[in-house]
Amino acid sequence: MSTSTPVVPAADPSAPSHEAGAANASKPTTEQPKWNFPLSPVPPNPLGEGRYIKTAAALIIGDEILNGKTLDRNSNYFARFCFENGIDLKRIEVVPDEEDDIVEAARRLVKTYDFVITSGGIGPTHDDITYASLATAFNQPLEHHHETLRRMGEMTRHRADMAQQTPEQRAARERMALFPARAEVLFIAPDIWVPVVRLEGKLCVFPGIPRLFQRMLDGLTPFLPLPPPSERPFRQQVFTSLPESSIAPYLTALQARTKDAGVRIGSYPQLSKGVYVSLIGRDADAVRALAEEIARELQGRLVTEEEAHVQKEKSAL
């Protein structure tokens, strides 16, 4: 799967390639046109009236993820999206750019979970086979989507390199608008020509470029039957400088005591620094009270989500 050039759907599809950008770094830049394409109307709830998403899965597609060339940031962003919206993310899978693997995983995940996303494999090169594989998975032909082609053309028509493409190069570019014929095509931002393609009312196809993935996932929110606010969890973290082995007996007993209340407790050590204890539950007051008890018992302190995230990122370096 090609990820080296933003000619694969990018946040700004008119942006020059990395190579061209480097070559022209000293030249003055002209202001890019501004687009304001209409958004798609929100369709009826694909799960059925009154139902909402409870479970989710992510299917990350690409040899470059499996061979270590590219760091997968999209599954982490999706995991945080699910948590913040009260969705139980059950599975993250990574598969190579192989049709059989994509077909098998897509069918299985759609059958099992309410909301499935794919990331990667929708560019113009030979190994970008996500759309074709999903068409096979759900027994649909492929068809060019004319509105996507129109928006793509509008956003790239000022580029000289696009105007000079050969027929073969144009055909490769237009593969990015070759979708399963019965899929929903959802335009979720006024300045992005790439749509979210949804199949079976559950599986949503996203690009692999992290910046674009994040914008499009956030933009899809109004189109999703999300859980009501009462179903969304609350998380409180406690930091203690005690070693994990010293707090293990206490946490084991605490989890047994709180399990029936629906509170999940986890511990996440930071090498030679201490441990973050995470509590997750739907009753925010009960979770806070429990966190204060843990802080007293383990000589710790309550920390914000931001502080915990920053410290864990530093420890990972």
N, C-alpha and C positions, 0 to 999 in steps of 0.2 A: 504494500500500500504506500503510495507516494505521499509524503508530508513535507517535502522540502520547499514547496512553492505555494504561495497563497492563490494560485490559479485554481487549486482545489478550494471549495467554498470557504471564503474568509469573511471576517467581520466587515472588511471593506474589499469586495471583489475587484475593485478598480486599483488596488494597491499594486505597485510594481513588484516583480520577483525580487528575492534576496540578492540575486546576482546583479540585476539591473539597478537596484537600490544602491549597491556598493559602487557600481561604476559611475552613477550619476549623483553621488553624494554632494559634490561641489556645485551642482547646477541648481539654480533657483527653482523652487517648486511652485506650481500653480494650485490655487484652491480647487478642491474636488467638488463636483456637483453635489447637491443635497437632494435626497430622494424622500418621497413621502407616499409610498405605496399603501393602498388600503389593506387593513388586516382582514383575515377571514372571519366570517360570522361564527359565533360559538355554536357548535352543533348540539343536538340532544345528547344526553348522558349516554355514552356508549355501553355502560354497564347495566343500564336500566334505571328507570325513575326511582329515586329514593335510595339508590345504592351508591357507595363511595369506595374509593381505593383503600384497601387494607394492607395488601402485601405487594412487594415489588422485587424485581430482579434486574441486573445489569449484564449485558452481553458486550464485552469489549472485544473488538475485532482488529487483528493486525499482527503480522509476523514481527513487526518492529517492537511490539510490546513484549512478546515472548522471547525475543533474542536480546533484549536489554538496550536496544538502540534508543527507544523512546520511553520516557517515564509516564506512566498512566496517572494523570491528575483527574480525569473525568469521573472515575468511579468514586473517588473521595468526595468530589463536589456533589455527586448524586446522592451519596450516603448522607451528607449533611442536609441536602434538600429534603430527603425522605424523613429524616429525624425531625426537622423543623416543622414539617407538615403532618406529623402523626402517622406516617406510613412505615410499616415494618419491612425494612429491606432484608430479604431472606437470603439472597444469593448474588455473588459477583463472579462471573465466569469470563475467562479470556480464551479466545479461539484463534487459530491461524487463518490466513486468507485462503481457506479451502471451503468449497461449496458444501461438501457433505457435513463438515463440522458446523457450519453456520445453519444449515437446514435443520439438522438434528436438534441443536440447542434452541433455536427459535421456536420450533414446534413444541418442545418440552416445556419451555419457560412460559409460553403463552397459555398452554393448557393448565399450568399450575398456579400462576400468579395474576394479580389484577392489573399490574402496570409493569411493562418491560421496556427497557430502552436498549438500543444498540448505539455504539460509538465507533466511528471509523469506517473506511472502505467505501466512501461515496464520491471519490474524486474521478478524474478523467483517465487514469492509467489502467494498464492491463490487470493489475492486482486489486483494483477497486471493484469488488464483486458483491457488495452487500445488497444492493437493490435486486440484482439478478438472482442471488441466492434466496432472498426472501420471496421473490415471485415464485420460485420453484417450491419453497416451503409451503406456500399457501395456494398453490395451483392457480396462479394467475399469469397471463401474458404480460409482457412489458410494453409500455406505450410512452411516447414523449408527452410531457405535460406542457401544453401550449402557453399557459400563463406563466409558468416558471421560465420557459424559454424567452418569453417577452421581457420579463423582469431582468433576467440575466443579460439580455441584449441591451436593455436600457442602461444598465449599470456598467457595461463594458464598452459601449459604442465609441466613447471618446478616446479609447486606447489604440494607438497606432499599431501596436504589436498584434492586437486582436483583428484589426482590419486586414492585416497582411497574412492571416493564417491560410494554410492550404486547406482543401476540402477534408483531408484526413484529420487535420488538427481541429477543424470546426466540429467534425463528427465526434472526436474525443471529448471536446468541451460539452457538446450537447448530451453526452452520456450522463452528465450530472443532472439531467432532467428526464431521464428514462426510468419511470417508476412502475411498480406493479399496478395493473390497470384499474383494479377496484379499490385501491388505497384511498384514504382521505388525505388531502393535501391542505395543510394548515399554514397559512402565512401569519407569523406571530410578531413581526416587527416591521415598521414602515421603511427601514433602510437596509433590509437584508433580503436578497432575492431567494435565498435557500429556504425552502419550506421544511416543516416537520412533516414527514410522511408517516401516517398511522395505519396499521393493518390490524384486522380482527378486533378493532376497538380498543386494543391493549398495547400493541407494540409500536413504539415511536422511534424513528430513525434519526440519529444525530450525526453530525460530522465529528471527526476526531480532534480537530484543532481546539485546544482548551478554551481560549477566549470566546470563540464562536459557540462552542458547546454550552458554556455557562450562560451566555446571553439568550440562547434559544431555549434552554431549559427553563430559565426564569420567565421568558416570554410565553411559554406554553401554559403557565399556571392557570390563567382564566379558562383554559380549554379542558381542564382536568376536574373530575369529580372528587375533590379532596375531602378528607375527613373533617367533620365539624371541629371547632376549637376545643370542645370538651374532650376530644380524643387525642389531642396533642400532648406529648409528654413534657415534663419539666425535669431539667438536669441541674444538679448542684454538685460541685466538686470540693473536696477537702484535701489539703496537702499536709503531709506529716513527714518529718525527717527521719522517723523510725524506719528500720529495714523491713522489707515485705514479710520476711519470715516471722518477725516479732508481732506483726499485726494480724497474721493469717488466722490464728485461733479465734480472735475476737470477731473478724469479719465472717468467718464460717458460721459462728453462732448467730450473728446478727442477720445474715441472709436467711437462715432457717426461721428466725422470729418474724421476719418481714415479708416472706415469700407470698403468703396468702393475701397480703395487702397490695400486691402487684408492684412492689419496689424491687428493682434490679440493682445489685451492687457489684462493682468491678474495681480491681486495683491495677494500677499501671505504674510500675517502678521507673524511676529516672536514675540512670547509672550513678552510683555513689552519692546521690543527692537526696533521695527520699522517694515517697510514693504519693501518687494522686489516687484518691478514692472517689469513684464516681457513683452517684445515686440517681436513678431515673425512675420516675413514677408520674402518674397523672394528677395526684393530689399534691399541689405545690407546697401547701402549708405543712403537710406531713413529711415531705421530703426535706424541707428546710429544718424542721424540728429534729429529724433523724441526723442530718448533717451536723447540727450543733452538738448533738450527743457524741458523734464520732470525733469531732474536734476536741471535745473535753477528754474523751477516753484515750485518744491517741496523740495527745499533745500537739494537735495540729491547728489549722485555721481554714476558714472558708475562703475559696478563691473564685474569681469570676471566670466565665468561659474564655474571655479574651486572654487573661493572664495564663490560664492553663494551656491554651493553644500556643501562645508565644513560647512558653517554656518547653513544651513538647517539641516544637519545631527546632529550637536551639539544640535540644538533646539529640535530635535525629541527625544533626550535621556531623 
